[in-house]
Structures are given as structure tokens and as C-alpha cells.
Amino acid sequence: MFSKEEFRNAVIEGLRRITKAGETVIQDDESFEDYGLDSLDAMNLVLEVESILGIDLGESDLGDANTISTFYEKARTLTDEHRP
């Protein structure tokens, strides 16, 4: 399992890779859309976070999880569902 801090770091690293930005600053309750991500970027963010954390979030859509906090809660729920 991963902590919220580990998840936050994975999201920030994923955003850095997607946007090619040197420094990435986003608040836990700031929407990814306000940050400048479109739907394709959001899908890529899911893939980046999966890769960084070594988890599988299935066909996750960030439409209803568009902040670090809501994405974290969704990821926790999805990974808990896949645990034996």
C-alpha cells in the first residue's frame, strides 16, 4: 500500500513528466483541469502514477477524481478492491 505522501509525490512526478516542467507545484485540492491538463493528459497521468507506484488502477478516469486528494481516495479504493 502507499501513503498519501507517496501518492502525492507520484502525481507530482507524473505531472512533471507529462508537462515537461522542471518544477511542479500543485495543491491537494487544486483541480488537474485548472492546472492545465486535458483528458488525454489525465489518462497519461494515471499511467504515470501506475508506473511510478507499481500499481494497477484499471480503466481509471480522472473525470470524477480531478484533484490529488480525490485521485488518492479513488486509487486507494481501487487497489483495496484488487487485494486478495
N, C-alpha and C positions, 0 to 999 in steps of 0.2 A: 504494500500500500504506500501511498505517497502523502506527504503533508501538504498543507495549503502553501507553505513557503516553497517547497519543491515544485509544486504545480505552477505557482506564480512565476518562478524562475524559468520553467519550461515554456510558458506562454511568452514571456518577455524575449527569450532566446528565439522562439519561433517567429515572433513579430520582427525581430532584428533580421532574421534570415529572409523573410518574405519581403520586407520593405527595403532591405539592404541599407538600413540606417545604422550608424555607428553606435549611437546611444538611444535606448528606447525607454521612455518614461510613460507609464500608463497607470492610472489608479484602479483599484479593485472594482470600483463601481462605474468606471468610465466605459461607455459602450464601444465595441470594436468598430462600429459604423462611424461614430464620432471621431475615432482615431484614424479613419480613412480606409478601412477595409471594405472591399466589396464582397459579394457572395463567393466568388472564386477564391479570393484571399482567405476568407473564413474557412473554406474547405481545406485549403493548404495549411492553415493554422492547425486544424485538427490533426492532419497528417504529421506535421512537425512535432506537435506535443506527443502524439503516439510514439514517434520515433525516439524522441528525447527521453521519455519516461519508460519506454519498453512496454506499453500497454496497448490494448485494442479497444477502441471506442465504437466499433461497428460503423454503421452508416450515420454517424452523428451529424446533426445540422445545428449550427450555432444560431439559427434564427430565434430560438427561444432561450438561448443561453449566450447572450451577447455581451457579457462582462466577464472579467476574471472570476468574480465570486459565483455567478450563476453557472459558468462553464465548469468550475471546480465541483460544485454540487452535482451537476449532471454527470461529470466524469466519475465521481465517487459512486453514484448510484449505478451507473453502467458497469463499472468494474466490480462492484459488490454483487451484481446480478450474475456475473460470469465466474464467480468464485465457487469452488466445489463445496 
